[in-house]
Amino acid sequence: MPIAPNSHRLAKHADYQHVYHSGRRQFGKQITYFYLLRPSDRAAAAGPRVGLTVPKALGKAVDRNRIKRRMRAAIRSALPRLTAAVDVVLHPRRSVIDLEFVQLQREVATLFAGVQARCDHATHSGLPEAPTGSRQPTRRGPAAPPHPAGSTGLATGS
C-alpha cells in the first residue's frame, strides 16, 4: 500500500537527492527528517510529497517492513497537517519498531506541523523557497591556529 496517493509521494532518486543536498535536516525524538520547500515553478503537484527511507542497518527485512508499515500509517493520518508544496524525507530510528503507535502518530504529526509552520514563515517573510547554487559545508568552531614556521604539525616522539 503506498504512503499516499501518487501525487503525495517522492518516487524518484533525483527528488530524494535534491532534498538531501538543498533542504534542511532536523531531528525528532524517533525520526530524522529532511525538508525542502519547492519553488513555485517546480511545484508540479501543489501539495506535499513525502518519502521514507529505512536502511538495512535498522534490522532484517521483517523488521524494516514493519517499520515501513507503521510509518506509512502514521504518515497517512498526519498528512492533512501538511499543505505547503514541500518535499519531506523521513528517516526513522530503530526504536520506532517498539514505539507505541499512538506516540509514533503524535511524533509524525508534530514533525509535519513544524515543517508546515517553517514553510508558512518562509513564504510570508519573502525568503526564497529553495536555496540556489551548491550547498557549502559550514565550519564549526574557531579556526585552527597556524603552525609555527618550519613545523609540520606532527608530534615527534623523543
N, CA, C and O atoms as a GROMACS GRO file, in nm:
protein
  632
    1MET      N    1   0.085  -0.118   0.000
    1MET     CA    2   0.000   0.000   0.000
    1MET      C    3   0.089   0.124   0.000
    1MET      O    4   0.179   0.134   0.084
    2PRO      N    5   0.068   0.217  -0.090
    2PRO     CA    6   0.154   0.335  -0.098
    2PRO      C    7   0.134   0.427   0.021
    2PRO      O    8   0.034   0.420   0.092
    3ILE      N    9   0.232   0.514   0.040
    3ILE     CA   10   0.228   0.612   0.150
    3ILE      C   11   0.100   0.694   0.138
    3ILE      O   12   0.028   0.711   0.237
    4ALA      N   13   0.072   0.743   0.024
    4ALA     CA   14  -0.044   0.827   0.000
    4ALA      C   15  -0.070   0.819  -0.150
    4ALA      O   16   0.000   0.746  -0.221
    5PRO      N   17  -0.167   0.891  -0.200
    5PRO     CA   18  -0.182   0.892  -0.345
    5PRO      C   19  -0.051   0.932  -0.412
    5PRO      O   20   0.032   1.002  -0.353
    6ASN      N   21  -0.033   0.887  -0.534
    6ASN     CA   22   0.094   0.911  -0.603
    6ASN      C   23   0.135   1.057  -0.606
    6ASN      O   24   0.254   1.087  -0.614
    7SER      N   25   0.040   1.147  -0.600
    7SER     CA   26   0.074   1.289  -0.603
    7SER      C   27   0.143   1.333  -0.474
    7SER      O   28   0.205   1.440  -0.470
    8HIS      N   29   0.135   1.253  -0.368
    8HIS     CA   30   0.196   1.287  -0.239
    8HIS      C   31   0.317   1.200  -0.207
    8HIS      O   32   0.355   1.187  -0.091
    9ARG      N   33   0.378   1.140  -0.310
    9ARG     CA   34   0.492   1.053  -0.288
    9ARG      C   35   0.616   1.107  -0.357
    9ARG      O   36   0.609   1.160  -0.468
   10LEU      N   37   0.728   1.094  -0.290
   10LEU     CA   38   0.857   1.116  -0.355
   10LEU      C   39   0.895   0.981  -0.414
   10LEU      O   40   0.909   0.883  -0.341
   11ALA      N   41   0.911   0.975  -0.544
   11ALA     CA   42   0.935   0.846  -0.607
   11ALA      C   43   1.072   0.837  -0.675
   11ALA      O   44   1.127   0.728  -0.686
   12LYS      N   45   1.125   0.948  -0.718
   12LYS     CA   46   1.249   0.946  -0.796
   12LYS      C   47   1.371   0.968  -0.706
   12LYS      O   48   1.367   1.046  -0.612
   13HIS      N   49   1.477   0.898  -0.739
   13HIS     CA   50   1.602   0.913  -0.667
   13HIS      C   51   1.651   1.058  -0.672
   13HIS      O   52   1.703   1.109  -0.573
   14ALA      N   53   1.634   1.122  -0.785
   14ALA     CA   54   1.678   1.262  -0.801
   14ALA      C   55   1.603   1.354  -0.705
   14ALA      O   56   1.660   1.450  -0.654
   15ASP      N   57   1.476   1.326  -0.679
   15ASP     CA   58   1.399   1.408  -0.586
   15ASP      C   59   1.454   1.393  -0.444
   15ASP      O   60   1.467   1.492  -0.372
   16TYR      N   61   1.485   1.269  -0.404
   16TYR     CA   62   1.544   1.246  -0.273
   16TYR      C   63   1.677   1.320  -0.261
   16TYR      O   64   1.703   1.387  -0.160
   17GLN      N   65   1.762   1.308  -0.362
   17GLN     CA   66   1.893   1.372  -0.360
   17GLN      C   67   1.880   1.523  -0.352
   17GLN      O   68   1.958   1.588  -0.282
   18HIS      N   69   1.784   1.580  -0.421
   18HIS     CA   70   1.763   1.725  -0.418
   18HIS      C   71   1.725   1.770  -0.277
   18HIS      O   72   1.772   1.873  -0.229
   19VAL      N   73   1.640   1.692  -0.210
   19VAL     CA   74   1.600   1.726  -0.073
   19VAL      C   75   1.721   1.714   0.021
   19VAL      O   76   1.741   1.800   0.107
   20TYR      N   77   1.800   1.608   0.005
   20TYR     CA   78   1.917   1.589   0.091
   20TYR      C   79   2.019   1.702   0.076
   20TYR      O   80   2.072   1.752   0.175
   21HIS      N   81   2.045   1.742  -0.048
   21HIS     CA   82   2.152   1.838  -0.074
   21HIS      C   83   2.109   1.983  -0.059
   21HIS      O   84   2.191   2.068  -0.022
   22SER      N   85   1.983   2.014  -0.087
   22SER     CA   86   1.939   2.153  -0.083
   22SER      C   87   1.847   2.184   0.033
   22SER      O   88   1.821   2.301   0.063
   23GLY      N   89   1.797   2.082   0.098
   23GLY     CA   90   1.700   2.103   0.204
   23GLY      C   91   1.762   2.119   0.341
   23GLY      O   92   1.884   2.133   0.355
   24ARG      N   93   1.676   2.118   0.441
   24ARG     CA   94   1.719   2.132   0.581
   24ARG      C   95   1.700   2.000   0.652
   24ARG      O   96   1.606   1.926   0.622
   25ARG      N   97   1.789   1.969   0.745
   25ARG     CA   98   1.779   1.847   0.825
   25ARG      C   99   1.741   1.885   0.967
   25ARG      O  100   1.797   1.978   1.025
   26GLN      N  101   1.647   1.812   1.022
   26GLN     CA  102   1.601   1.834   1.158
   26GLN      C  103   1.594   1.698   1.229
   26GLN      O  104   1.588   1.593   1.164
   27PHE      N  105   1.594   1.702   1.359
   27PHE     CA  106   1.592   1.579   1.438
   27PHE      C  107   1.472   1.579   1.531
   27PHE      O  108   1.450   1.673   1.607
   28GLY      N  109   1.396   1.470   1.525
   28GLY     CA  110   1.288   1.447   1.619
   28GLY      C  111   1.336   1.344   1.720
   28GLY      O  112   1.451   1.301   1.714
   29LYS      N  113   1.249   1.304   1.811
   29LYS     CA  114   1.288   1.206   1.911
   29LYS      C  115   1.317   1.070   1.848
   29LYS      O  116   1.415   1.005   1.884
   30GLN      N  117   1.234   1.028   1.755
   30GLN     CA  118   1.247   0.896   1.693
   30GLN      C  119   1.277   0.902   1.544
   30GLN      O  120   1.304   0.799   1.482
   31ILE      N  121   1.273   1.022   1.486
   31ILE     CA  122   1.284   1.035   1.340
   31ILE      C  123   1.374   1.153   1.304
   31ILE      O  124   1.361   1.262   1.361
   32THR      N  125   1.465   1.130   1.210
   32THR     CA  126   1.539   1.240   1.149
   32THR      C  127   1.467   1.270   1.018
   32THR      O  128   1.428   1.179   0.946
   33TYR      N  129   1.450   1.398   0.988
   33TYR     CA  130   1.377   1.431   0.866
   33TYR      C  131   1.445   1.546   0.792
   33TYR      O  132   1.510   1.632   0.852
   34PHE      N  133   1.427   1.543   0.661
   34PHE     CA  134   1.478   1.646   0.571
   34PHE      C  135   1.357   1.708   0.503
   34PHE      O  136   1.261   1.638   0.472
   35TYR      N  137   1.361   1.839   0.480
   35TYR     CA  138   1.250   1.901   0.408
   35TYR      C  139   1.303   2.013   0.320
   35TYR      O  140   1.406   2.074   0.348
   36LEU      N  141   1.230   2.038   0.212
   36LEU     CA  142   1.266   2.143   0.117
   36LEU      C  143   1.138   2.198   0.055
   36LEU      O  144   1.061   2.124  -0.006
   37LEU      N  145   1.116   2.326   0.071
   37LEU     CA  146   1.002   2.393   0.010
   37LEU      C  147   1.029   2.404  -0.139
   37LEU      O  148   1.131   2.458  -0.181
   38ARG      N  149   0.937   2.354  -0.220
   38ARG     CA  150   0.956   2.358  -0.365
   38ARG      C  151   0.925   2.497  -0.418
   38ARG      O  152   0.826   2.558  -0.377
   39PRO      N  153   1.007   2.548  -0.510
   39PRO     CA  154   0.977   2.677  -0.573
   39PRO      C  155   0.848   2.666  -0.653
   39PRO      O  156   0.810   2.557  -0.697
   40SER      N  157   0.782   2.776  -0.670
   40SER     CA  158   0.652   2.774  -0.738
   40SER      C  159   0.663   2.725  -0.882
   40SER      O  160   0.568   2.668  -0.935
   41ASP      N  161   0.778   2.746  -0.946
   41ASP     CA  162   0.793   2.699  -1.085
   41ASP      C  163   0.817   2.548  -1.092
   41ASP      O  164   0.796   2.488  -1.197
   42ARG      N  165   0.861   2.486  -0.982
   42ARG     CA  166   0.886   2.341  -0.981
   42ARG      C  167   0.775   2.264  -0.911
   42ARG      O  168   0.781   2.142  -0.904
   43ALA      N  169   0.678   2.331  -0.859
   43ALA     CA  170   0.572   2.266  -0.782
   43ALA      C  171   0.467   2.209  -0.877
   43ALA      O  172   0.357   2.264  -0.890
   44ALA      N  173   0.500   2.098  -0.942
   44ALA     CA  174   0.405   2.034  -1.033
   44ALA      C  175   0.283   1.988  -0.954
   44ALA      O  176   0.170   2.011  -0.995
   45ALA      N  177   0.308   1.924  -0.843
   45ALA     CA  178   0.199   1.886  -0.753
   45ALA      C  179   0.191   1.995  -0.648
   45ALA      O  180   0.291   2.029  -0.585
   46ALA      N  181   0.074   2.049  -0.629
   46ALA     CA  182   0.059   2.164  -0.540
   46ALA      C  183   0.083   2.128  -0.394
   46ALA      O  184   0.128   2.213  -0.317
   47GLY      N  185   0.056   2.006  -0.355
   47GLY     CA  186   0.066   1.970  -0.215
   47GLY      C  187   0.201   1.912  -0.178
   47GLY      O  188   0.297   1.921  -0.255
   48PRO      N  189   0.209   1.855  -0.059
   48PRO     CA  190   0.334   1.798  -0.010
   48PRO      C  191   0.366   1.664  -0.077
   48PRO      O  192   0.276   1.595  -0.126
   49ARG      N  193   0.493   1.631  -0.077
   49ARG     CA  194   0.537   1.498  -0.121
   49ARG      C  195   0.624   1.442  -0.010
   49ARG      O  196   0.712   1.511   0.042
   50VAL      N  197   0.599   1.317   0.027
   50VAL     CA  198   0.668   1.256   0.140
   50VAL      C  199   0.740   1.130   0.092
   50VAL      O  200   0.685   1.050   0.016
   51GLY      N  201   0.864   1.114   0.138
   51GLY     CA  202   0.942   0.995   0.110
   51GLY      C  203   0.986   0.931   0.241
   51GLY      O  204   0.992   0.997   0.344
   52LEU      N  205   1.015   0.804   0.236
   52LEU     CA  206   1.051   0.728   0.354
   52LEU      C  207   1.171   0.641   0.321
   52LEU      O  208   1.170   0.571   0.219
   53THR      N  209   1.273   0.643   0.406
   53THR     CA  210   1.388   0.555   0.386
   53THR      C  211   1.411   0.475   0.512
   53THR      O  212   1.414   0.529   0.623
   54VAL      N  213   1.429   0.345   0.495
   54VAL     CA  214   1.456   0.255   0.606
   54VAL      C  215   1.576   0.170   0.564
   54VAL      O  216   1.559   0.071   0.492
   55PRO      N  217   1.698   0.206   0.608
   55PRO     CA  218   1.818   0.134   0.563
   55PRO      C  219   1.832  -0.003   0.628
   55PRO      O  220   1.768  -0.032   0.729
   56LYS      N  221   1.915  -0.086   0.569
   56LYS     CA  222   1.938  -0.221   0.619
   56LYS      C  223   1.996  -0.222   0.760
   56LYS      O  224   1.986  -0.323   0.830
   57ALA      N  225   2.056  -0.114   0.801
   57ALA     CA  226   2.115  -0.106   0.934
   57ALA      C  227   2.008  -0.115   1.044
   57ALA      O  228   2.041  -0.140   1.160
   58LEU      N  229   1.881  -0.094   1.008
   58LEU     CA  230   1.775  -0.098   1.107
   58LEU      C  231   1.725  -0.239   1.136
   58LEU      O  232   1.636  -0.257   1.220
   59GLY      N  233   1.779  -0.338   1.070
   59GLY     CA  234   1.740  -0.475   1.102
   59GLY      C  235   1.716  -0.558   0.978
   59GLY      O  236   1.741  -0.515   0.865
   60LYS      N  237   1.665  -0.676   1.002
   60LYS     CA  238   1.635  -0.768   0.893
   60LYS      C  239   1.510  -0.720   0.819
   60LYS      O  240   1.442  -0.627   0.863
   61ALA      N  241   1.482  -0.784   0.707
   61ALA     CA  242   1.371  -0.741   0.621
   61ALA      C  243   1.238  -0.736   0.696
   61ALA      O  244   1.158  -0.645   0.674
   62VAL      N  245   1.215  -0.832   0.783
   62VAL     CA  246   1.089  -0.835   0.859
   62VAL      C  247   1.076  -0.709   0.945
   62VAL      O  248   0.969  -0.647   0.949
   63ASP      N  249   1.184  -0.672   1.012
   63ASP     CA  250   1.182  -0.552   1.097
   63ASP      C  251   1.167  -0.425   1.014
   63ASP      O  252   1.089  -0.337   1.050
   64ARG      N  253   1.240  -0.416   0.903
   64ARG     CA  254   1.232  -0.298   0.819
   64ARG      C  255   1.093  -0.282   0.759
   64ARG      O  256   1.040  -0.170   0.753
   65ASN      N  257   1.033  -0.392   0.716
   65ASN     CA  258   0.899  -0.384   0.660
   65ASN      C  259   0.797  -0.343   0.765
   65ASN      O  260   0.702  -0.270   0.735
   66ARG      N  261   0.814  -0.389   0.888
   66ARG     CA  262   0.723  -0.349   0.996
   66ARG      C  263   0.736  -0.199   1.024
   66ARG      O  264   0.636  -0.130   1.043
   67ILE      N  265   0.860  -0.151   1.026
   67ILE     CA  266   0.883  -0.007   1.045
   67ILE      C  267   0.815   0.072   0.933
   67ILE      O  268   0.750   0.174   0.960
   68LYS      N  269   0.830   0.026   0.809
   68LYS     CA  270   0.770   0.097   0.696
   68LYS      C  271   0.617   0.097   0.704
   68LYS      O  272   0.555   0.200   0.678
   69ARG      N  273   0.558  -0.016   0.739
   69ARG     CA  274   0.412  -0.021   0.751
   69ARG      C  275   0.362   0.076   0.857
   69ARG      O  276   0.265   0.149   0.835
   70ARG      N  277   0.429   0.078   0.973
   70ARG     CA  278   0.388   0.167   1.081
   70ARG      C  279   0.406   0.314   1.041
   70ARG      O  280   0.320   0.398   1.069
   71MET      N  281   0.518   0.344   0.975
   71MET     CA  282   0.544   0.482   0.931
   71MET      C  283   0.441   0.527   0.828
   71MET      O  284   0.392   0.640   0.834
   72ARG      N  285   0.408   0.440   0.731
   72ARG     CA  286   0.310   0.477   0.629
   72ARG      C  287   0.175   0.509   0.692
   72ARG      O  288   0.109   0.606   0.653
   73ALA      N  289   0.134   0.427   0.788
   73ALA     CA  290   0.006   0.452   0.854
   73ALA      C  291   0.009   0.585   0.930
   73ALA      O  292  -0.088   0.661   0.927
   74ALA      N  293   0.119   0.613   0.997
   74ALA     CA  294   0.132   0.740   1.071
   74ALA      C  295   0.134   0.858   0.974
   74ALA      O  296   0.075   0.963   1.002
   75ILE      N  297   0.200   0.842   0.861
   75ILE     CA  298   0.206   0.949   0.761
   75ILE      C  299   0.067   0.976   0.705
   75ILE      O  300   0.028   1.092   0.691
   76ARG      N  301  -0.007   0.870   0.673
   76ARG     CA  302  -0.143   0.888   0.619
   76ARG      C  303  -0.231   0.967   0.716
   76ARG      O  304  -0.308   1.054   0.674
   77SER      N  305  -0.219   0.937   0.845
   77SER     CA  306  -0.306   1.006   0.940
   77SER      C  307  -0.263   1.152   0.962
   77SER      O  308  -0.347   1.236   0.996
   78ALA      N  309  -0.135   1.183   0.943
   78ALA     CA  310  -0.085   1.319   0.969
   78ALA      C  311  -0.074   1.405   0.844
   78ALA      O  312  -0.050   1.525   0.855
   79LEU      N  313  -0.091   1.348   0.727
   79LEU     CA  314  -0.072   1.423   0.602
   79LEU      C  315  -0.160   1.547   0.589
   79LEU      O  316  -0.115   1.645   0.529
   80PRO      N  317  -0.284   1.548   0.641
   80PRO     CA  318  -0.364   1.671   0.630
   80PRO      C  319  -0.303   1.792   0.700
   80PRO      O  320  -0.340   1.906   0.669
   81ARG      N  321  -0.211   1.773   0.795
   81ARG     CA  322  -0.145   1.885   0.862
   81ARG      C  323  -0.047   1.957   0.771
   81ARG      O  324  -0.008   2.071   0.800
   82LEU      N  325  -0.007   1.893   0.664
   82LEU     CA  326   0.095   1.946   0.573
   82LEU      C  327   0.026   1.989   0.444
   82LEU      O  328  -0.023   1.905   0.369
   83THR      N  329   0.021   2.120   0.418
   83THR     CA  330  -0.048   2.170   0.299
   83THR      C  331   0.045   2.241   0.202
   83THR      O  332   0.007   2.264   0.087
   84ALA      N  333   0.164   2.278   0.244
   84ALA     CA  334   0.258   2.351   0.159
   84ALA      C  335   0.315   2.261   0.050
   84ALA      O  336   0.312   2.138   0.062
   85ALA      N  337   0.367   2.322  -0.055
   85ALA     CA  338   0.435   2.249  -0.162
   85ALA      C  339   0.577   2.220  -0.113
   85ALA      O  340   0.672   2.291  -0.148
   86VAL      N  341   0.591   2.115  -0.033
   86VAL     CA  342   0.716   2.082   0.032
   86VAL      C  343   0.747   1.935   0.011
   86VAL      O  344   0.656   1.852   0.007
   87ASP      N  345   0.876   1.903  -0.001
   87ASP     CA  346   0.920   1.764  -0.008
   87ASP      C  347   0.979   1.728   0.128
   87ASP      O  348   1.061   1.803   0.182
   88VAL      N  349   0.938   1.616   0.184
   88VAL     CA  350   0.984   1.571   0.315
   88VAL      C  351   1.034   1.427   0.301
   88VAL      O  352   0.967   1.343   0.242
   89VAL      N  353   1.152   1.400   0.356
   89VAL     CA  354   1.206   1.264   0.362
   89VAL      C  355   1.224   1.228   0.508
   89VAL      O  356   1.288   1.301   0.584
   90LEU      N  357   1.167   1.114   0.548
   90LEU     CA  358   1.173   1.070   0.687
   90LEU      C  359   1.270   0.953   0.701
   90LEU      O  360   1.268   0.859   0.621
   91HIS      N  361   1.355   0.959   0.804
   91HIS     CA  362   1.448   0.853   0.840
   91HIS      C  363   1.416   0.807   0.982
   91HIS      O  364   1.461   0.871   1.078
   92PRO      N  365   1.341   0.700   1.000
   92PRO     CA  366   1.310   0.657   1.136
   92PRO      C  367   1.430   0.591   1.203
   92PRO      O  368   1.519   0.539   1.136
   93ARG      N  369   1.430   0.594   1.335
   93ARG     CA  370   1.531   0.522   1.411
   93ARG      C  371   1.478   0.383   1.442
   93ARG      O  372   1.358   0.358   1.428
   94ARG      N  373   1.565   0.294   1.482
   94ARG     CA  374   1.525   0.157   1.509
   94ARG      C  375   1.420   0.150   1.620
   94ARG      O  376   1.337   0.058   1.620
   95SER      N  377   1.422   0.243   1.711
   95SER     CA  378   1.328   0.240   1.824
   95SER      C  379   1.182   0.256   1.779
   95SER      O  380   1.092   0.231   1.859
   96VAL      N  381   1.158   0.295   1.655
   96VAL     CA  382   1.022   0.310   1.604
   96VAL      C  383   0.949   0.177   1.606
   96VAL      O  384   0.827   0.173   1.622
   97ILE      N  385   1.022   0.067   1.591
   97ILE     CA  386   0.959  -0.064   1.586
   97ILE      C  387   0.892  -0.100   1.718
   97ILE      O  388   0.792  -0.172   1.719
   98ASP      N  389   0.945  -0.052   1.830
   98ASP     CA  390   0.890  -0.084   1.962
   98ASP      C  391   0.805   0.029   2.019
   98ASP      O  392   0.746   0.013   2.126
   99LEU      N  393   0.797   0.140   1.951
   99LEU     CA  394   0.725   0.257   2.000
   99LEU      C  395   0.574   0.233   1.991
   99LEU      O  396   0.526   0.172   1.895
  100GLU      N  397   0.501   0.281   2.089
  100GLU     CA  398   0.355   0.274   2.082
  100GLU      C  399   0.309   0.349   1.958
  100GLU      O  400   0.362   0.456   1.926
  101PHE      N  401   0.212   0.293   1.887
  101PHE     CA  402   0.170   0.353   1.761
  101PHE      C  403   0.114   0.494   1.782
  101PHE      O  404   0.135   0.581   1.698
  102VAL      N  405   0.044   0.516   1.891
  102VAL     CA  406  -0.011   0.650   1.918
  102VAL      C  407   0.102   0.752   1.933
  102VAL      O  408   0.089   0.865   1.886
  103GLN      N  409   0.212   0.712   1.996
  103GLN     CA  410   0.327   0.802   2.010
  103GLN      C  411   0.390   0.830   1.874
  103GLN      O  412   0.430   0.943   1.846
  104LEU      N  413   0.398   0.726   1.789
  104LEU     CA  414   0.453   0.744   1.655
  104LEU      C  415   0.366   0.841   1.575
  104LEU      O  416   0.418   0.930   1.507
  105GLN      N  417   0.234   0.824   1.581
  105GLN     CA  418   0.144   0.915   1.511
  105GLN      C  419   0.163   1.058   1.561
  105GLN      O  420   0.165   1.153   1.482
  106ARG      N  421   0.176   1.073   1.693
  106ARG     CA  422   0.192   1.206   1.751
  106ARG      C  423   0.322   1.270   1.703
  106ARG      O  424   0.324   1.389   1.670
  107GLU      N  425   0.430   1.191   1.698
  107GLU     CA  426   0.557   1.249   1.654
  107GLU      C  427   0.553   1.291   1.507
  107GLU      O  428   0.600   1.399   1.473
  108VAL      N  429   0.497   1.207   1.421
  108VAL     CA  430   0.488   1.242   1.279
  108VAL      C  431   0.400   1.366   1.262
  108VAL      O  432   0.432   1.454   1.183
  109ALA      N  433   0.290   1.373   1.335
  109ALA     CA  434   0.202   1.491   1.327
  109ALA      C  435   0.275   1.616   1.374
  109ALA      O  436   0.260   1.723   1.314
  110THR      N  437   0.354   1.604   1.480
  110THR     CA  438   0.432   1.718   1.530
  110THR      C  439   0.537   1.762   1.428
  110THR      O  440   0.556   1.881   1.406
  111LEU      N  441   0.604   1.665   1.366
  111LEU     CA  442   0.704   1.698   1.263
  111LEU      C  443   0.639   1.772   1.147
  111LEU      O  444   0.690   1.873   1.099
  112PHE      N  445   0.526   1.720   1.100
  112PHE     CA  446   0.458   1.782   0.987
  112PHE      C  447   0.409   1.922   1.023
  112PHE      O  448   0.417   2.013   0.941
  113ALA      N  449   0.358   1.940   1.144
  113ALA     CA  450   0.312   2.072   1.187
  113ALA      C  451   0.430   2.170   1.192
  113ALA      O  452   0.415   2.286   1.153
  114GLY      N  453   0.546   2.124   1.239
  114GLY     CA  454   0.665   2.209   1.243
  114GLY      C  455   0.714   2.246   1.104
  114GLY      O  456   0.752   2.361   1.080
  115VAL      N  457   0.714   2.149   1.013
  115VAL     CA  458   0.755   2.177   0.875
  115VAL      C  459   0.659   2.276   0.812
  115VAL      O  460   0.701   2.369   0.742
  116GLN      N  461   0.529   2.257   0.835
  116GLN     CA  462   0.429   2.349   0.779
  116GLN      C  463   0.449   2.490   0.833
  116GLN      O  464   0.441   2.587   0.758
  117ALA      N  465   0.476   2.503   0.962
  117ALA     CA  466   0.498   2.635   1.022
  117ALA      C  467   0.621   2.702   0.962
  117ALA      O  468   0.618   2.822   0.934
  118ARG      N  469   0.730   2.627   0.942
  118ARG     CA  470   0.851   2.684   0.882
  118ARG      C  471   0.826   2.725   0.737
  118ARG      O  472   0.876   2.828   0.692
  119CYS      N  473   0.750   2.644   0.665
  119CYS     CA  474   0.719   2.677   0.525
  119CYS      C  475   0.632   2.802   0.518
  119CYS      O  476   0.653   2.887   0.432
  120ASP      N  477   0.534   2.813   0.608
  120ASP     CA  478   0.449   2.932   0.612
  120ASP      C  479   0.533   3.055   0.642
  120ASP      O  480   0.515   3.160   0.581
  121HIS      N  481   0.625   3.043   0.737
  121HIS     CA  482   0.711   3.155   0.774
  121HIS      C  483   0.799   3.197   0.656
  121HIS      O  484   0.814   3.316   0.629
  122ALA      N  485   0.857   3.098   0.587
  122ALA     CA  486   0.943   3.129   0.473
  122ALA      C  487   0.865   3.193   0.360
  122ALA      O  488   0.916   3.283   0.292
  123THR      N  489   0.742   3.149   0.338
  123THR     CA  490   0.661   3.204   0.231
  123THR      C  491   0.616   3.346   0.262
  123THR      O  492   0.618   3.433   0.175
  124HIS      N  493   0.576   3.371   0.387
  124HIS     CA  494   0.526   3.503   0.424
  124HIS      C  495   0.637   3.605   0.444
  124HIS      O  496   0.614   3.726   0.430
  125SER      N  497   0.756   3.558   0.478
  125SER     CA  498   0.865   3.654   0.501
  125SER      C  499   0.940   3.688   0.372
  125SER      O  500   1.032   3.770   0.374
  126GLY      N  501   0.901   3.624   0.262
  126GLY     CA  502   0.963   3.656   0.135
  126GLY      C  503   1.096   3.587   0.112
  126GLY      O  504   1.171   3.625   0.022
  127LEU      N  505   1.127   3.487   0.194
  127LEU     CA  506   1.251   3.413   0.174
  127LEU      C  507   1.238   3.324   0.052
  127LEU      O  508   1.127   3.284   0.018
  128PRO      N  509   1.347   3.293  -0.014
  128PRO     CA  510   1.339   3.203  -0.129
  128PRO      C  511   1.296   3.064  -0.083
  128PRO      O  512   1.329   3.020   0.027
  129GLU      N  513   1.220   2.996  -0.171
  129GLU     CA  514   1.171   2.864  -0.135
  129GLU      C  515   1.284   2.763  -0.122
  129GLU      O  516   1.289   2.687  -0.026
  130ALA      N  517   1.372   2.762  -0.219
  130ALA     CA  518   1.482   2.667  -0.217
  130ALA      C  519   1.612   2.743  -0.240
  130ALA      O  520   1.616   2.834  -0.322
  131PRO      N  521   1.718   2.706  -0.168
  131PRO     CA  522   1.844   2.774  -0.190
  131PRO      C  523   1.894   2.749  -0.332
  131PRO      O  524   1.873   2.642  -0.388
  132THR      N  525   1.960   2.848  -0.388
  132THR     CA  526   2.016   2.832  -0.521
  132THR      C  527   2.165   2.806  -0.508
  132THR      O  528   2.228   2.846  -0.411
  133GLY      N  529   2.219   2.738  -0.606
  133GLY     CA  530   2.362   2.709  -0.603
  133GLY      C  531   2.391   2.586  -0.518
  133GLY      O  532   2.300   2.521  -0.468
  134SER      N  533   2.518   2.555  -0.503
  134SER     CA  534   2.555   2.438  -0.426
  134SER      C  535   2.561   2.471  -0.278
  134SER      O  536   2.586   2.585  -0.238
  135ARG      N  537   2.538   2.372  -0.201
  135ARG     CA  538   2.538   2.389  -0.056
  135ARG      C  539   2.681   2.371  -0.006
  135ARG      O  540   2.743   2.267  -0.031
  136GLN      N  541   2.733   2.470   0.064
  136GLN     CA  542   2.869   2.465   0.116
  136GLN      C  543   2.867   2.418   0.260
  136GLN      O  544   2.781   2.460   0.338
  137PRO      N  545   2.959   2.331   0.298
  137PRO     CA  546   2.962   2.290   0.438
  137PRO      C  547   3.000   2.407   0.527
  137PRO      O  548   3.079   2.494   0.488
  138THR      N  549   2.944   2.409   0.644
  138THR     CA  550   2.974   2.518   0.736
  138THR      C  551   3.083   2.473   0.832
  138THR      O  552   3.085   2.359   0.876
  139ARG      N  553   3.172   2.564   0.864
  139ARG     CA  554   3.280   2.534   0.957
  139ARG      C  555   3.228   2.564   1.097
  139ARG      O  556   3.169   2.668   1.122
  140ARG      N  557   3.252   2.472   1.185
  140ARG     CA  558   3.205   2.490   1.322
  140ARG      C  559   3.324   2.513   1.412
  140ARG      O  560   3.428   2.447   1.398
  141GLY      N  561   3.310   2.604   1.503
  141GLY     CA  562   3.417   2.631   1.599
  141GLY      C  563   3.520   2.727   1.542
  141GLY      O  564   3.513   2.766   1.426
  142PRO      N  565   3.616   2.765   1.625
  142PRO     CA  566   3.718   2.859   1.580
  142PRO      C  567   3.814   2.792   1.481
  142PRO      O  568   3.832   2.670   1.482
  143ALA      N  569   3.874   2.873   1.399
  143ALA     CA  570   3.971   2.822   1.303
  143ALA      C  571   4.096   2.774   1.378
  143ALA      O  572   4.130   2.826   1.484
  144ALA      N  573   4.162   2.674   1.322
  144ALA     CA  574   4.283   2.620   1.384
  144ALA      C  575   4.395   2.724   1.374
  144ALA      O  576   4.409   2.789   1.271
  145PRO      N  577   4.474   2.739   1.481
  145PRO     CA  578   4.583   2.836   1.474
  145PRO      C  579   4.690   2.790   1.376
  145PRO      O  580   4.710   2.670   1.358
  146PRO      N  581   4.757   2.883   1.311
  146PRO     CA  582   4.861   2.844   1.216
  146PRO      C  583   4.979   2.780   1.289
  146PRO      O  584   5.008   2.812   1.405
  147HIS      N  585   5.047   2.690   1.219
  147HIS     CA  586   5.164   2.623   1.277
  147HIS      C  587   5.284   2.717   1.270
  147HIS      O  588   5.296   2.797   1.177
  148PRO      N  589   5.374   2.707   1.368
  148PRO     CA  590   5.495   2.789   1.362
  148PRO      C  591   5.575   2.756   1.236
  148PRO      O  592   5.563   2.646   1.180
  149ALA      N  593   5.656   2.851   1.191
  149ALA     CA  594   5.735   2.832   1.070
  149ALA      C  595   5.823   2.709   1.085
  149ALA      O  596   5.888   2.690   1.188
  150GLY      N  597   5.825   2.627   0.982
  150GLY     CA  598   5.908   2.509   0.981
  150GLY      C  599   5.845   2.389   1.051
  150GLY      O  600   5.903   2.280   1.048
  151SER      N  601   5.731   2.404   1.113
  151SER     CA  602   5.666   2.295   1.181
  151SER      C  603   5.573   2.223   1.085
  151SER      O  604   5.504   2.286   1.005
  152THR      N  605   5.572   2.093   1.094
  152THR     CA  606   5.484   2.013   1.009
  152THR      C  607   5.351   1.989   1.077
  152THR      O  608   5.256   1.944   1.013
  153GLY      N  609   5.343   2.018   1.205
  153GLY     CA  610   5.220   1.994   1.275
  153GLY      C  611   5.212   1.854   1.333
  153GLY      O  612   5.114   1.819   1.399
  154LEU      N  613   5.315   1.775   1.309
  154LEU     CA  614   5.316   1.637   1.360
  154LEU      C  615   5.397   1.632   1.490
  154LEU      O  616   5.501   1.696   1.502
  155ALA      N  617   5.348   1.556   1.584
  155ALA     CA  618   5.420   1.540   1.710
  155ALA      C  619   5.534   1.443   1.688
  155ALA      O  620   5.518   1.342   1.619
  156THR      N  621   5.648   1.472   1.746
  156THR     CA  622   5.762   1.382   1.734
  156THR      C  623   5.790   1.320   1.869
  156THR      O  624   5.787   1.388   1.971
  157GLY      N  625   5.816   1.194   1.869
  157GLY     CA  626   5.845   1.125   1.994
  157GLY      C  627   5.992   1.135   2.030
  157GLY      O  628   6.076   1.130   1.939
  158SER      N  629   6.029   1.149   2.158
  158SER     CA  630   6.168   1.155   2.194
  158SER      C  631   6.204   1.047   2.292
  158SER      O  632   6.319   1.036   2.334
   0.00000   0.00000   0.00000
